[in-house]
Amino acid sequence: MPAIHSHSERLSAEAEEHLPGGVNSPVRAFRAVGGHPIVIQSARGCEITDVDGNTYIDFVGSWGPMILGHAHPKVIAAVQEVAQHGLSFGATSPREIELAKAIKRFYPSMDLVRLVSSGTEACMSAVRVARGYAEKPGVIKFEGCYHGHSDCLLAKAGSGAMTLALPDSAGVPPSVTQHTYTLPYNDLEAVKALLAEKGGEIGVVVIEPVAGNMGLIPPQPGFLQGLRELCDQHKLVLVFDEVMVGFRLARNGAQGLYGITPDMTVLGKIVGGGMPLAAYGGKKALMEKVAPLGPVYQAGTLSGNPVAVTAGLTTLEQIDARPELYDHLEKLGQQLQTGLEEILQGRGRVQRVGSMWTLFFTDRPVVDYASAKTCDTERFARFFRGMLEAGFYLPPSQFEAAFLSAAHQPEHIEKFLEAARTVLGARL
């Protein structure tokens, strides 16, 4: 029997009277897949339930933070306990220090850490610090890599901008992005050529080491190592934006998985355990540029608030307590990828790193922004709608990564594959 979405449709229509597009983040509007957004009432484990009472197996996980699954009992209990003592102090509290220490244990490349409230804020701040240290204005970023919506980084930014076919953003003056150089992802030769021409003006390279905002695109062999070597050669600050992949691909994220040490790291999503929290940090020499130690200013009223910090700290403690976690996620990922590829028989591509994955509807390898744009987005939209009706919630865009969690089990993957076989056979 088809799911009923009448309450979601009514609320979505009401939301459009009060919120731009009816949402507080663009991709939630379902513009890329059609139909009305579902409105979520609750979530637990690997399932979400909408306001009409329909339950779905969730492969979005709040866009990545819920590595333990939704409403993990120990995270919820810890947040409830600390909330009784105040939501925000605007002053240092003990748990901030504990979270910073935990981050440093997971990420040895980070000598000092600054907590903030969002990935956008963390990326913006990290690039500012890196520029302040390098004393050069130029920043290299890569097409399709999304580093939040700060002005200087909104150029070929992937994610929602890519979904909506907006290569940049209105309201960003050309003067703000004149020092931002955008190159193809996975193209080391393009980096070399730009540095040969403009090396004296460039001080920073910022990258998603595994791209997740144009769908899941892993780095080609040697690409990250080559970037590290070029940054050393030209004395550039290498910033890894691990907002999405941090603590997800491995205990110490992409830099641990690939064995590359950046100068600065940006963390979000999992580090906040589902609450608004992010962090940036790196080598002591760079982080000592941050006020009050140095001349690079950055501040935040709610930064390091005890509730968000507690959610993040408890999540990291639970990751520590589960040494088998990443093996579990990898096995689930292999099961899903192998099963989907057998069903697809060349009619699409599954790209995956650990517990992050994307089904691309294209017949060519997806290695960068240009090849991602060859995907059949209408076909993806039909697949999305079919899977939603079958009880599976996927990212409502071809250009967003999907996520597995500790709460997913092999039987959930089998149910997903059974539904995908029917949907792909009937509609695609």
C-alpha positions in Angstrom: 0.0 0.0 0.0 1.5 3.4 -1.0 2.6 5.7 1.8 0.4 8.6 2.7 2.1 12.0 2.8 -0.9 14.3 3.3 0.3 15.8 6.6 3.8 16.4 5.1 2.3 18.1 2.1 0.2 20.4 4.3 3.1 21.3 6.5 5.4 21.8 3.4 2.8 24.2 1.9 2.5 26.1 5.2 6.3 26.2 5.6 6.6 28.0 2.2 4.6 30.9 3.7 7.2 31.4 6.4 10.6 30.0 5.2 12.3 30.6 1.8 11.3 27.6 -0.3 9.8 26.1 2.8 13.1 25.0 4.2 16.2 26.1 6.2 18.7 24.5 3.8 18.1 24.3 0.1 18.5 20.6 -0.7 15.7 19.7 1.7 13.2 21.2 -0.7 13.2 18.2 -3.0 13.5 20.5 -6.0 16.1 18.1 -7.6 13.9 15.0 -7.2 10.3 16.3 -7.5 7.4 15.9 -5.2 6.8 17.3 -1.7 9.4 17.0 1.0 8.6 14.6 3.8 8.5 16.3 7.2 10.2 14.3 9.9 8.7 13.7 13.3 11.2 11.5 15.0 14.2 9.2 14.5 15.8 6.3 16.3 18.6 3.9 15.2 18.7 3.8 11.4 15.0 4.7 11.0 13.1 8.0 10.7 9.4 8.5 11.0 7.5 11.3 9.2 4.5 13.3 10.5 2.1 10.9 8.6 3.5 7.9 10.6 5.5 6.5 7.7 8.8 4.9 8.8 11.9 4.8 6.5 15.3 3.2 6.7 17.5 6.3 6.7 20.7 6.6 4.5 21.0 10.4 5.1 21.8 10.4 8.9 21.3 14.1 9.2 23.8 14.4 6.3 26.5 12.5 8.1 26.6 13.2 11.9 24.7 10.2 13.1 27.4 7.6 12.8 26.0 5.8 15.9 22.5 6.0 14.6 19.7 8.4 15.6 18.9 9.1 19.3 21.7 7.0 20.7 20.7 6.4 24.3 24.0 7.4 25.9 24.2 10.6 23.8 20.6 11.5 24.7 21.1 10.8 28.4 24.3 12.9 28.5 22.6 15.8 26.8 19.6 15.7 29.1 21.8 15.6 32.1 24.0 18.6 31.2 21.0 20.7 29.9 19.7 20.8 33.4 22.6 22.9 34.4 22.3 25.6 31.7 22.4 25.7 27.9 25.1 28.3 27.4 27.5 30.2 29.6 29.5 32.4 27.2 32.5 31.3 29.2 34.8 28.3 29.3 33.4 25.1 30.8 35.2 21.8 31.6 33.7 19.8 28.8 35.1 22.1 26.2 38.6 21.2 27.3 37.7 17.5 27.4 36.3 17.7 23.8 39.4 19.5 22.6 41.6 16.8 24.2 39.5 14.0 22.6 39.8 15.6 19.2 43.6 15.8 19.5 43.7 12.1 20.5 41.9 11.2 17.3 43.7 13.8 15.2 47.4 14.1 16.1 47.9 16.7 13.4 45.9 19.2 15.5 48.1 20.8 18.1 45.5 23.4 19.1 41.7 23.3 18.5 39.1 26.1 18.3 35.4 25.1 18.7 32.7 26.9 16.6 29.1 26.3 15.8 29.0 25.2 12.1 31.1 23.7 9.3 30.7 26.9 7.3 32.1 28.9 10.3 35.0 26.5 10.8 36.0 26.5 7.1 35.8 30.3 6.8 37.9 30.7 10.0 40.5 28.1 9.0 41.0 29.8 5.6 41.3 33.2 7.3 43.9 31.8 9.7 45.8 30.1 6.9 45.9 33.3 4.9 47.0 35.2 7.9 49.8 32.8 8.4 50.9 32.6 4.8 50.5 36.4 4.3 49.3 35.8 0.7 45.7 36.3 -0.4 45.4 33.5 -3.0 43.3 30.4 -2.2 43.1 27.3 -4.3 39.9 25.3 -4.1 38.5 22.5 -6.3 35.3 22.4 -8.4 32.5 20.7 -6.7 34.1 20.8 -3.2 31.7 22.6 -0.8 33.3 24.4 2.1 30.2 26.1 3.4 28.6 29.3 2.3 31.2 31.9 3.2 31.7 34.3 0.3 35.2 33.6 -0.8 34.6 29.8 -1.0 31.3 30.0 -3.0 32.8 29.3 -6.4 31.9 26.0 -8.2 30.9 24.9 -4.7 29.0 21.6 -5.3 26.3 20.5 -2.8 23.1 22.5 -2.9 24.6 25.0 -5.4 25.3 22.2 -7.8 21.9 20.6 -7.3 20.2 23.9 -8.1 22.5 24.6 -11.0 23.9 27.7 -9.4 27.6 27.8 -10.1 28.1 30.7 -7.7 25.8 32.9 -5.6 24.2 36.2 -6.1 25.2 38.7 -3.5 28.9 37.8 -3.6 30.9 40.7 -5.2 33.6 39.7 -7.7 36.1 41.5 -5.5 35.5 38.9 -2.8 36.4 35.9 -5.0 39.1 37.5 -7.0 41.8 35.7 -5.0 40.0 32.3 -5.2 41.4 30.0 -7.8 39.1 27.0 -8.7 40.6 23.9 -10.3 39.3 20.5 -11.3 39.3 17.9 -8.5 41.9 15.1 -8.9 43.9 17.2 -11.4 47.4 17.6 -10.0 48.7 19.0 -13.3 46.3 21.9 -13.1 47.6 22.7 -9.7 51.2 22.6 -11.0 50.3 24.9 -13.9 48.6 27.5 -11.7 51.4 27.5 -9.2 53.9 28.0 -12.0 51.9 31.1 -13.1 50.6 32.5 -9.9 52.6 30.8 -7.1 53.8 34.1 -5.6 50.2 35.1 -4.9 48.8 31.9 -3.5 49.1 30.9 0.2 46.4 28.3 0.8 45.0 25.1 -0.7 41.7 23.9 0.8 40.2 20.6 -0.2 37.7 17.9 0.7 40.2 15.0 0.7 37.3 12.7 -0.2 34.7 14.8 -2.0 31.1 14.3 -0.8 29.3 17.3 -2.2 29.2 16.3 -5.8 28.3 12.8 -4.9 31.0 10.6 -3.4 34.3 11.0 -5.3 37.5 9.6 -3.9 40.9 11.0 -4.6 42.8 9.4 -7.4 46.0 7.5 -6.3 48.8 10.0 -5.7 46.6 13.1 -5.8 46.6 14.0 -2.1 50.3 13.1 -1.7 51.0 15.3 -4.7 49.2 18.2 -3.2 51.1 17.7 0.0 54.4 17.8 -1.9 53.4 20.9 -3.9 52.4 22.7 -0.7 55.7 21.9 0.9 57.6 23.0 -2.2 55.7 26.3 -2.5 55.3 26.9 1.2 51.5 26.8 1.0 49.1 25.9 3.9 47.2 22.7 3.2 43.7 22.7 4.7 41.7 19.4 4.8 38.0 20.1 5.1 36.9 16.9 6.9 33.5 18.2 8.0 31.9 15.3 6.2 34.6 12.6 6.5 36.0 13.4 9.9 35.7 10.4 12.3 33.7 8.6 9.6 36.2 7.0 7.2 38.5 6.1 10.0 39.2 7.2 13.6 41.3 10.0 12.3 39.4 10.6 9.1 40.7 10.9 5.6 44.1 12.0 6.7 44.5 8.7 8.6 43.0 6.6 5.9 45.3 8.0 3.2 48.4 8.8 5.4 48.5 12.5 4.5 49.1 15.1 7.2 47.6 18.5 6.4 48.6 21.8 8.1 45.1 22.5 9.2 41.9 20.4 9.6 38.3 21.4 9.7 35.8 19.1 11.5 32.0 19.1 11.7 29.0 16.8 11.7 30.2 13.8 13.8 32.3 16.0 16.1 29.0 17.5 17.3 27.1 14.3 17.6 24.1 15.9 15.8 24.2 19.2 17.6 25.4 22.5 16.0 29.2 22.2 16.6 32.3 22.2 14.5 36.0 22.7 15.0 39.2 23.8 13.2 42.8 23.3 14.3 46.2 22.5 13.2 49.9 23.1 13.8 50.7 25.3 16.7 52.5 27.9 14.6 49.3 28.5 12.6 46.8 28.3 15.5 48.8 30.8 17.5 47.7 33.4 14.9 44.2 33.1 16.3 43.0 35.8 18.7 43.6 36.2 21.6 47.1 34.8 20.9 47.5 36.5 17.5 46.1 39.0 15.0 43.5 36.7 13.2 40.1 37.5 14.8 37.3 34.9 15.2 34.7 34.7 17.9 31.3 33.1 18.6 28.8 33.6 21.4 27.6 30.0 21.4 31.0 28.4 20.5 31.7 25.5 22.8 28.3 25.6 24.5 28.0 22.7 27.0 25.1 21.0 25.4 26.6 20.6 21.9 30.0 19.8 23.4 28.5 17.0 25.5 26.8 15.5 22.5 30.1 15.5 20.6 32.2 14.3 23.4 29.8 11.4 24.2 29.7 10.4 20.5 33.5 10.3 20.4 33.6 8.3 23.6 31.2 5.8 22.1 33.4 5.5 18.9 36.3 4.8 21.3 34.3 2.1 23.0 33.6 0.3 19.7 36.9 -0.8 18.2 34.9 -2.9 15.7 32.9 0.0 14.4 34.8 0.8 11.2 35.0 -2.9 10.3 31.2 -3.1 10.7 30.7 -0.1 8.5 33.1 -1.4 5.9 31.3 -4.8 5.7 28.0 -3.0 5.3 29.4 -0.8 2.6 30.8 -3.8 0.7 27.5 -5.6 1.0 25.6 -2.6 -0.4 28.0 -1.8 -3.2 28.3 -5.4 -4.4 24.6 -5.9 -4.3 23.8 -2.7 -6.2 26.4 -3.3 -8.8 25.0 -6.7 -9.5 21.5 -5.2 -9.9 22.7 -2.3 -12.1 24.7 -4.4 -14.6 26.5 -1.4 -15.9 23.5 1.0 -15.9 25.1 3.1 -13.2 28.1 3.3 -11.0 28.4 2.9 -7.2 31.3 4.9 -5.7 32.1 4.3 -2.1 34.7 5.0 0.6 33.9 3.3 3.9 30.4 4.2 5.0 29.9 7.0 2.4 28.5 6.1 -1.0 26.7 7.4 -4.1 24.8 5.7 -6.9 25.7 7.7 -10.0 23.5 7.3 -13.1 26.2 7.5 -15.6 28.3 5.1 -17.7 31.6 6.8 -17.1 33.9 7.1 -14.1 33.1 10.1 -11.9 36.4 11.7 -10.9 35.5 15.4 -10.8 32.8 18.1 -11.2 32.6 17.8 -15.0 32.1 14.0 -15.0 29.6 14.3 -12.1 27.6 16.6 -14.3 27.2 13.9 -16.9 24.8 12.0 -14.6 21.2 11.5 -15.6 19.5 13.5 -12.8 16.0 12.6 -14.0 16.8 9.0 -13.7 18.1 9.5 -10.2 14.9 11.4 -9.3 12.8 8.5 -10.4 15.0 6.1 -8.4 14.7 8.4 -5.3 10.9 8.5 -5.5 10.6 4.8 -6.0 12.8 4.0 -3.0 11.0 6.6 -0.9 7.7 4.9 -1.6 9.4 1.6 -0.7 10.4 2.9 2.7 14.0 4.1 2.1 15.2 7.6 2.6 18.1 8.6 0.4 19.7 12.1 -0.2 17.2 14.0 -2.4 19.9 14.9 -4.9 22.2 13.0 -7.3 25.1 15.2 -6.0 25.0 14.3 -2.3 26.6 11.4 -0.6 24.6 8.8 1.4 25.7 7.4 4.8 25.7 4.2 6.8 25.6 4.1 10.5 26.4 1.7 13.3 22.7 1.1 13.7 22.4 -0.4 10.2 22.6 -4.2 10.0 23.0 -6.6 7.1 19.3 -7.3 7.1 18.6 -3.6 6.4 21.0 -3.7 3.5 19.3 -6.8 2.1 15.9 -5.1 2.3 17.3 -2.0 0.5 18.7 -4.2 -2.2 15.5 -6.1 -2.7 13.6 -2.8 -3.1 16.3 -1.4 -5.4 16.0 -4.5 -7.6 12.3 -3.8 -8.0 12.5 -0.1 -8.5 15.4 -0.3 -11.0 13.6 -3.0 -12.9 10.2 -1.3 -13.0 11.2 2.3 -13.5 14.7 2.5 -14.9 
